[in-house]
């Protein structure tokens, strides 16, 4: 019988490897702020968790890669190329590469942002 060896455990205490966790519980709201936590970042892309207080926003910008927003809590808006799109819990939207976009918290709002290079 062959011996099974576990891979070394990562020191990232916020996001354990090979253990389940709840995304919504991993980031807390902060008054008049946006809180972000990087879950994964490498040369292929990144996955970041955000919590926005009501009225907070990521200002309009472009990115060189497509990104998907997944709404975990609350209500927000994506503004893509001037078009406002309401975002509710359970909904997602792809923000296309090289197109101006922004995100606004209509109410307290948590999202997962995944960008793949």
Protein Blocks (a to p, Z undefined) as FASTA:
>chain_A
ZZdddddddfblklcghiacdfklmpccdehiacdddfbdcfkbccddddddehiacddd
ddfbdcddddfehjddddeehiacdddehiacdddehiacddddfbacdddddddZZ
